[in-house]
């Protein structure tokens, strides 16, 4: 009986030692996986946004700070006489409830103003872009979640746009076993197309 008790005690001590060595490793692994997840979402969403911005000129870019939003009317091509042709829709990126949402506006034909004709770019004022960003439609796609803040700025005065555009995203995710949330921030400077 004494031998069984000694063996059980030694087994418990051994398991406690193994567990005490494995716990920090498991916590570090979870923290690393969370950080990688935040980095991937930030990189992918800014990459997609930068691609749209690189396919426009200052005349086709709208910015809003409240709510944070970017509106992009991309250049479709050039006419035979050298004029730029613009798409007849706006791609809108906005921060809603900790998520960056990408959507198209108008969501269907003739869904609002200003009319996007394709022959001229449509830069909308920040207030209208904020209203468009706040409107829900069926083209919405989540680009990133766990977003603490998002901004798009240029060196131009408020209401105007200049090249380049600075995009910044801050990610944050709270984990159950940690007091401090995991954070990640990414900034990207993007240049627009110049007049062709």
ZAMARGU-4260 file (C-alpha; in steps of 0.2 Angstrom, whole numbers, plus 5000, padded with zeros to 4 digits):
<rodrens>
0) 5000/5000/5000 | 5014/5012/5004 | 5022/5009/4987 | 5006/5013/4978 | 5005/5029/4988
5) 5023/5034/4984 | 5021/5030/4966 | 5005/5040/4965 | 5013/5055/4974 | 5028/5054/4962
10) 5016/5053/4947 | 5007/5068/4952 | 5023/5078/4955 | 5029/5073/4938 | 5013/5078/4930
15) 5013/5094/4939 | 5031/5098/4933 | 5026/5093/4915 | 5011/5104/4915 | 5020/5119/4922
20) 5032/5118/4908 | 5019/5115/4895 | 5007/5129/4900 | 5018/5144/4895 | 5022/5136/4879
25) 5004/5133/4875 | 5000/5151/4880 | 5014/5158/4869 | 5007/5147/4855 | 4990/5154/4856
30) 4997/5172/4858 | 5007/5169/4842 | 4992/5162/4832 | 4982/5177/4837 | 4995/5189/4832
35) 4997/5180/4815 | 4978/5180/4813 | 4978/5199/4816 | 4993/5202/4804 | 4985/5192/4790
40) 4968/5201/4791 | 4977/5218/4792 | 4988/5214/4777 | 4975/5207/4766 | 4962/5221/4769
45) 4975/5235/4766 | 4981/5226/4751 | 4964/5225/4743 | 4960/5243/4748 | 4977/5249/4741
50) 4974/5240/4724 | 4958/5249/4722 | 4966/5266/4727 | 4980/5263/4714 | 4967/5261/4701
55) 4960/5278/4703 | 4965/5296/4703 | 4962/5310/4715 | 4946/5315/4706 | 4939/5298/4710
60) 4943/5296/4728 | 4932/5302/4743 | 4937/5301/4761 | 4927/5303/4777 | 4933/5302/4795
65) 4916/5300/4804 | 4913/5286/4801 | 4930/5281/4794 | 4927/5278/4776 | 4935/5277/4759
70) 4926/5279/4742 | 4935/5274/4726 | 4928/5276/4709 | 4941/5266/4698 | 4947/5271/4681
75) 4941/5259/4668 | 4951/5264/4654 | 4955/5278/4641 | 4945/5283/4626 | 4952/5285/4609
80) 4954/5303/4611 | 4964/5301/4628 | 4950/5304/4641 | 4949/5293/4656 | 4934/5282/4657
85) 4927/5279/4675 | 4918/5264/4682 | 4899/5267/4686 | 4901/5261/4704 | 4910/5266/4719
90) 4919/5254/4730 | 4917/5259/4749 | 4927/5253/4763 | 4921/5258/4781 | 4923/5253/4799
95) 4907/5246/4806 | 4907/5238/4824 | 4925/5232/4824 | 4925/5226/4806 | 4931/5233/4790
100) 4917/5231/4777 | 4919/5233/4758 | 4904/5236/4748 | 4898/5243/4731 | 4888/5259/4729
105) 4875/5260/4721 | 4871/5242/4725 | 4860/5241/4709 | 4856/5252/4694 | 4850/5270/4699
110) 4851/5267/4717 | 4855/5285/4723 | 4864/5301/4719 | 4876/5306/4713 | 4874/5297/4697
115) 4890/5288/4692 | 4890/5289/4673 | 4907/5282/4669 | 4912/5298/4659 | 4917/5308/4674
120) 4923/5304/4691 | 4912/5306/4706 | 4920/5312/4722 | 4907/5314/4735 | 4908/5325/4751
125) 4913/5317/4767 | 4895/5319/4774 | 4887/5310/4759 | 4901/5297/4760 | 4897/5294/4778
130) 4879/5291/4774 | 4883/5279/4760 | 4895/5270/4772 | 4881/5268/4785 | 4869/5261/4773
135) 4868/5242/4772 | 4866/5233/4756 | 4869/5216/4749 | 4886/5219/4742 | 4894/5220/4759
140) 4909/5209/4762 | 4919/5208/4779 | 4938/5212/4775 | 4944/5211/4793 | 4937/5209/4811
145) 4944/5214/4828 | 4948/5231/4821 | 4951/5244/4834 | 4953/5259/4822 | 4955/5263/4804
150) 4960/5279/4795 | 4964/5285/4777 | 4972/5302/4776 | 4981/5314/4764 | 4991/5329/4766
155) 4977/5340/4758 | 4965/5351/4768 | 4949/5343/4774 | 4937/5339/4760 | 4951/5338/4747
160) 4962/5324/4742 | 4980/5323/4736 | 4992/5310/4732 | 4998/5299/4742 | 4985/5291/4753
165) 4990/5285/4770 | 4980/5270/4776 | 4982/5264/4794 | 4973/5250/4803 | 4974/5245/4821
170) 4969/5228/4827 | 4965/5221/4844 | 4959/5205/4851 | 4956/5200/4869 | 4961/5183/4875
175) 4953/5174/4890 | 4969/5170/4898 | 4978/5187/4897 | 4974/5204/4904 | 4981/5214/4890
180) 4974/5211/4873 | 4985/5206/4858 | 4988/5222/4847 | 4994/5224/4829 | 4995/5240/4819
185) 4999/5242/4800 | 5002/5258/4790 | 5003/5259/4771 | 5006/5273/4759 | 4998/5272/4743
190) 5000/5282/4727 | 4986/5284/4715 | 4986/5284/4696 | 4992/5300/4687 | 4982/5307/4673
195) 4985/5297/4657
</rodrens>
